[in-house]
Amino acid sequence: MNESDERSRGIGDAALILRWIRANSLKSFTLRECQQRLRGRFRKAAQLEPVIEILVEQGRIERVVPPPKVGRPPRLFRVVNAGAEA
């Protein structure tokens, strides 16, 4: 798969995530929640991360820095603009 094909697939996957966000009226979510709900497409969170990055670059979602606490912090995202298509 060349770079153009990968980008096209990533944009399609980003649209899938946006549909999930809209269908559930989400204001925020964790990477784990997204992966679990869409596990038919994303078996591992690592597969989801480049797609999430596309949505961050497009300004559709933003990363949220959680307050410090013991243990590994969840990777949180806030929905900024899920209204437009990817």
N, C-alpha and C positions, 0 to 999 in steps of 0.2 A: 504494500500500500504506500503510495507516495504522499508527500506532504499536503498536497491539495486535497486528496481523498480523505486524509486524516482530519483536516480542518473542516471539510464538508460534513463528515460524520459527527465531529464535535459540535457543529452548529445544530445539526439535527437532534443530538442528545441534549443540547442546551434548551431547545424548544420543548422537548419532553419534560425536562425539569420545570420549565415555566408553566406548562400545562398542569403539572402536579401542584405547583405553588398556587395557581389560580383555582383549581378544583377544590382545594382545601382551605382557601382564603387565608393562607399563611402570612404572618407578619415577620416571623423568624423561624429558623430551623437549625438543627445540627447536621453535620456531615453524615453522622451515623443514621439519623432519622431518614434522611434522603436516600441513603444507600439501602436501608432496610425496606423502605416503601417501594423502591425501584430495583429490587435485587434481581428481578428477572432480566434486567438489562445490565446492571452493574453488580457483578459478583463480589467485588472487593472495593473498598473505599478508594484505593489507589487508582482504580479505573475512573472514578468520579471526579477526582481532583482537577485534571486538565479541563474538564467541562465546566466545573465550578469557576475556574479561572477565567474562562470565556465570559461567563455572566458577570464576574467582577469587573473585567475590562470594559464590558459594555455598559456598566453602571446599573445593571438590573438588581444586583445584590451587593452587599458590602460585608466585609469581615468584621466581626465584633470581638474585641479583646476582652475576655472574661476577667473578672477580678481575681487576684491571686488567691489560691487556696492549696491545700494539700492534695497531691495526686495529679494526674494528667488532666489538663483543662479540656473541656469539649471544644470542638471547632465549630463555633457559632457563626451564623450568617443572618443578616437582616435583609428583608426584601425591600428594595428601594423603588423599583419600577418594573413590575412584572406584567404591566398592561400591554406592552408592545411585543410583537413577534420577534424571535431571535433571527 
